[in-house]
Amino acid sequence: MPATGSKSYHPLSLSIRLRADGFSFFVCDPQSNSLIRGEHFHIEDGESVALRLQHEIARSDYYNRQIEQAFVLVDTPSTHVPLEEFHRGEAADLYHFTFSQTDSQTQRVAYTILPELESVALYSIPSDVEEVILQYYPMARFFAARAMLTERLLHLHEDMADQVARLYVCLYDGRIDVIAFADNHLRFLNTFATTKPANIQYFVLNVWQMLGLDPEDDHLVLITESPATDTEATLTVLQQGFGLYLRHIDSLTSDDLFPRVPLARERQIPFDLKALLLNRI
């Protein structure tokens, strides 16, 4: 919505995170990189996501003239294709081939181009939900979940400036994202829904073996939220468990990915959405 010209006008951004069990709104101040307000909405069985979204987004907290930008993070199944092999006209067919249960009548296949990764993330979004968002924010920008987080990790990987292979494991929101790069390109990305250390260790070690990583020379990087007080016990158990098999285990937090940025310490904002917002800094 346009500004009024008032001296008190202060532009804000609205970020919407869509998940299978509901959605979240976060209003942020891009100038101070701080959270103004955040709210989560759980969807009950049989409830229409689009109708609930339309009801909530119409509130003055989330639809007002101060909000200049809207970003939408869509957490649905996704797959990646090399940028050089990507053709827009083939995106839907490729996605449906990978995720055959997706209903093409109710879901639109979309994509996020990641030029630094030379990759394209294909994902789907419910058509009625997308229509509601565009009704209020016609210039909203949509992104695949984990796309910006993966891009940020690539920056971190490049900053290491060594020849060591690393497997990154991000623990947040009841799941882990497991990511690896090779020659500054995306080599592996998958998500596992678990919080149990034994399951995490099982999944990660299987990926480690599948990628042929060296337990003596290569590094496992565990990444948690900041501050990580409620994950310290899990992190300690994981470090001890992985230490039986791997020599190098590193621990990082979102502060390390986005140093000296207040928004990085906002526990209310999920890790993947932080990456979307803070990649723009």
C-alpha positions as CSV (number, residue, x, y, z in Angstrom):
1,M,0.0,0.0,0.0
2,P,1.4,3.5,-0.8
3,A,2.8,5.8,1.8
4,T,0.9,8.9,2.9
5,G,3.8,11.3,2.9
6,S,3.6,11.7,6.7
7,K,7.0,12.3,8.5
8,S,6.0,9.5,10.9
9,Y,5.8,7.0,8.1
10,H,8.2,4.1,8.7
11,P,8.3,1.2,6.1
12,L,7.9,-2.3,7.3
13,S,7.9,-5.8,5.8
14,L,5.6,-8.7,6.2
15,S,6.9,-12.2,6.0
16,I,4.4,-15.1,5.6
17,R,5.5,-18.7,6.3
18,L,3.2,-21.4,4.9
19,R,3.3,-24.9,6.3
20,A,1.1,-28.0,6.2
21,D,-0.1,-27.4,9.7
22,G,-0.8,-23.6,9.4
23,F,0.9,-20.3,8.7
24,S,2.8,-17.5,10.5
25,F,3.1,-13.8,10.1
26,F,6.1,-11.7,11.0
27,V,6.3,-8.0,10.7
28,C,9.9,-6.7,10.7
29,D,11.6,-3.3,10.5
30,P,14.2,-3.5,7.7
31,Q,16.0,-0.5,8.9
32,S,16.8,-1.8,12.4
33,N,16.6,-5.5,11.4
34,S,14.2,-6.1,14.3
35,L,11.0,-8.0,14.8
36,I,7.9,-5.8,15.4
37,R,5.4,-8.6,15.9
38,G,4.9,-12.3,15.1
39,E,2.0,-14.7,15.2
40,H,1.4,-18.4,14.5
41,F,-1.9,-19.8,13.2
42,H,-2.6,-23.5,13.6
43,I,-5.1,-25.0,11.1
44,E,-7.5,-27.6,12.4
45,D,-8.5,-30.7,10.4
46,G,-11.0,-29.7,7.7
47,E,-10.4,-26.0,8.1
48,S,-9.7,-24.0,4.9
49,V,-6.3,-22.5,4.9
50,A,-7.2,-19.9,2.3
51,L,-10.3,-18.7,4.3
52,R,-8.4,-18.5,7.6
53,L,-5.5,-16.7,5.9
54,Q,-7.9,-14.2,4.3
55,H,-9.5,-13.5,7.7
56,E,-6.1,-13.0,9.5
57,I,-4.3,-11.1,6.8
58,A,-7.1,-8.5,6.5
59,R,-6.3,-7.3,10.1
60,S,-4.7,-3.9,10.4
61,D,-1.7,-5.5,12.1
62,Y,-0.8,-7.3,8.8
63,Y,-2.4,-5.1,6.2
64,N,-1.6,-1.4,6.5
65,R,0.2,1.3,4.6
66,Q,3.4,0.9,6.5
67,I,4.0,-2.6,5.1
68,E,5.8,-2.0,1.8
69,Q,7.1,-5.5,1.1
70,A,5.7,-9.0,1.5
71,F,7.8,-12.2,1.4
72,V,6.3,-15.7,1.4
73,L,8.2,-18.8,2.4
74,V,6.4,-21.9,1.2
75,D,7.3,-25.1,3.1
76,T,6.1,-27.8,0.7
77,P,8.1,-30.7,-0.8
78,S,10.8,-29.4,-3.2
79,T,13.4,-30.6,-5.6
80,H,16.3,-29.0,-7.2
81,V,17.5,-29.0,-10.9
82,P,20.7,-27.5,-12.3
83,L,20.1,-23.9,-13.6
84,E,21.6,-24.8,-17.0
85,E,19.0,-27.5,-17.5
86,F,16.0,-25.6,-16.2
87,H,13.2,-24.8,-18.6
88,R,10.1,-23.0,-17.3
89,G,7.8,-24.9,-19.5
90,E,9.0,-28.2,-18.1
91,A,8.9,-27.3,-14.4
92,A,5.4,-28.6,-13.7
93,D,6.0,-31.9,-15.4
94,L,9.3,-32.4,-13.6
95,Y,7.8,-31.6,-10.3
96,H,4.8,-33.9,-10.8
97,F,7.2,-36.7,-11.9
98,T,9.1,-36.3,-8.6
99,F,6.0,-35.8,-6.4
100,S,3.3,-37.7,-8.2
101,Q,0.7,-37.2,-5.4
102,T,0.5,-33.4,-6.0
103,D,-2.9,-32.3,-7.2
104,S,-2.3,-30.2,-10.3
105,Q,-5.9,-28.8,-10.0
106,T,-5.3,-27.2,-6.6
107,Q,-1.5,-26.7,-6.5
108,R,0.6,-24.5,-8.7
109,V,4.2,-25.4,-9.3
110,A,6.5,-22.5,-8.7
111,Y,10.3,-22.1,-8.6
112,T,13.0,-20.1,-6.9
113,I,16.1,-19.4,-9.0
114,L,19.4,-19.6,-6.9
115,P,22.0,-18.2,-9.3
116,E,24.9,-18.5,-6.8
117,L,24.1,-22.2,-6.4
118,E,23.5,-22.5,-10.2
119,S,20.3,-24.3,-9.1
120,V,16.5,-23.9,-9.3
121,A,14.2,-25.1,-6.4
122,L,10.9,-26.4,-7.6
123,Y,8.0,-26.4,-5.1
124,S,4.2,-26.2,-5.1
125,I,1.8,-23.7,-3.5
126,P,-2.0,-24.1,-3.0
127,S,-3.6,-21.9,-5.8
128,D,-6.3,-20.5,-3.5
129,V,-3.7,-19.5,-0.8
130,E,-1.6,-17.8,-3.4
131,E,-4.6,-15.9,-4.7
132,V,-5.5,-14.6,-1.2
133,I,-1.9,-13.3,-0.7
134,L,-1.8,-11.6,-4.1
135,Q,-5.2,-10.0,-3.4
136,Y,-3.7,-8.1,-0.5
137,Y,0.0,-7.9,-1.7
138,P,0.1,-8.1,-5.5
139,M,3.9,-7.6,-5.5
140,A,4.6,-10.4,-2.9
141,R,7.6,-12.5,-3.6
142,F,7.5,-16.2,-3.1
143,F,10.4,-18.5,-2.1
144,A,10.9,-22.2,-1.6
145,A,11.6,-23.2,2.0
146,R,15.3,-23.8,2.7
147,A,16.3,-22.0,-0.5
148,M,17.7,-18.9,1.2
149,L,19.2,-21.0,4.0
150,T,21.1,-23.1,1.5
151,E,22.4,-20.0,-0.2
152,R,23.5,-18.5,3.1
153,L,25.4,-21.7,4.0
154,L,27.1,-21.6,0.6
155,H,28.4,-18.1,1.6
156,L,29.7,-19.6,4.8
157,H,31.2,-22.5,3.0
158,E,33.0,-20.2,0.6
159,D,34.4,-18.1,3.4
160,M,36.1,-21.1,4.8
161,A,38.6,-20.9,1.9
162,D,40.0,-24.4,2.4
163,Q,39.7,-27.8,0.7
164,V,37.8,-29.5,3.5
165,A,34.5,-31.1,2.7
166,R,31.7,-30.3,5.1
167,L,28.3,-31.7,5.8
168,Y,26.0,-29.1,7.4
169,V,23.1,-30.1,9.7
170,C,20.6,-27.4,10.7
171,L,18.5,-28.3,13.7
172,Y,15.3,-26.3,14.0
173,D,11.5,-26.5,14.1
174,G,11.3,-30.2,14.8
175,R,13.5,-31.3,11.9
176,I,17.0,-31.3,10.4
177,D,18.1,-30.0,7.1
178,V,21.2,-31.8,5.8
179,I,23.2,-29.9,3.2
180,A,26.5,-30.5,1.3
181,F,28.4,-28.6,-1.4
182,A,31.0,-29.6,-3.9
183,D,33.0,-27.1,-6.0
184,N,30.7,-24.3,-4.6
185,H,27.7,-26.1,-6.0
186,L,24.8,-27.8,-4.2
187,R,25.6,-31.5,-3.9
188,F,23.0,-32.7,-1.4
189,L,19.9,-31.4,0.3
190,N,17.3,-33.2,2.3
191,T,15.1,-32.7,5.3
192,F,14.3,-35.2,8.0
193,A,11.4,-34.6,10.5
194,T,12.9,-35.7,13.8
195,T,14.2,-34.3,17.1
196,K,15.5,-37.5,18.6
197,P,19.4,-37.6,18.7
198,A,19.4,-41.3,17.8
199,N,17.4,-40.7,14.6
200,I,19.4,-37.6,13.7
201,Q,22.6,-39.6,14.1
202,Y,21.2,-42.4,11.9
203,F,20.1,-40.1,9.1
204,V,23.3,-38.0,9.1
205,L,25.7,-40.9,9.2
206,N,23.9,-42.5,6.3
207,V,24.2,-39.3,4.3
208,W,27.9,-39.1,5.3
209,Q,28.6,-42.6,4.1
210,M,26.5,-42.1,0.9
211,L,28.5,-39.0,0.0
212,G,31.8,-40.8,0.7
213,L,33.0,-38.3,3.2
214,D,36.2,-39.0,5.2
215,P,35.7,-39.5,8.9
216,E,39.3,-38.4,9.6
217,D,39.6,-35.3,7.5
218,D,36.1,-33.9,6.7
219,H,33.9,-31.9,9.0
220,L,30.4,-32.3,10.4
221,V,28.9,-28.8,11.1
222,L,25.9,-28.7,13.6
223,I,23.9,-25.5,13.4
224,T,21.3,-24.5,16.0
225,E,19.3,-21.4,16.8
226,S,20.7,-18.5,18.9
227,P,20.6,-18.5,21.9
228,A,20.5,-22.3,22.0
229,T,19.7,-22.9,25.6
230,D,16.9,-25.4,24.8
231,T,19.0,-27.4,22.4
232,E,22.2,-27.6,24.5
233,A,21.4,-31.0,25.9
234,T,20.6,-32.4,22.4
235,L,23.7,-30.8,21.0
236,T,25.9,-32.3,23.7
237,V,24.4,-35.8,23.0
238,L,24.9,-35.4,19.3
239,Q,28.5,-34.3,19.7
240,Q,29.3,-37.3,21.9
241,G,27.5,-39.7,19.6
242,F,29.0,-38.4,16.3
243,G,32.4,-38.3,18.1
244,L,32.5,-42.0,18.1
245,Y,32.6,-42.0,14.3
246,L,33.9,-38.7,13.2
247,R,37.0,-36.7,14.2
248,H,35.9,-33.1,13.3
249,I,32.6,-31.9,14.7
250,D,31.9,-28.1,14.6
251,S,29.0,-26.2,16.2
252,L,27.6,-23.0,15.0
253,T,24.5,-20.8,15.7
254,S,22.4,-18.4,13.7
255,D,24.6,-15.7,15.2
256,D,27.6,-17.1,13.3
257,L,25.6,-17.1,10.0
258,F,24.4,-13.5,10.6
259,P,26.9,-11.9,13.0
260,R,25.9,-8.6,14.8
261,V,22.4,-8.6,13.4
262,P,19.7,-8.4,16.2
263,L,17.1,-10.3,14.1
264,A,19.4,-13.4,14.2
265,R,18.6,-13.8,17.9
266,E,14.9,-13.7,17.6
267,R,13.8,-17.2,18.7
268,Q,10.2,-16.6,17.5
269,I,11.4,-16.4,13.8
270,P,12.2,-19.9,12.3
271,F,15.7,-20.5,11.0
272,D,14.7,-20.7,7.3
273,L,12.7,-17.5,7.5
274,K,15.6,-15.7,9.2
275,A,17.8,-16.7,6.2
276,L,15.2,-15.3,3.8
277,L,15.1,-11.9,5.7
278,L,18.8,-11.6,6.5
279,N,20.1,-12.7,3.1
280,R,18.9,-9.2,2.0
281,I,21.3,-7.5,4.4
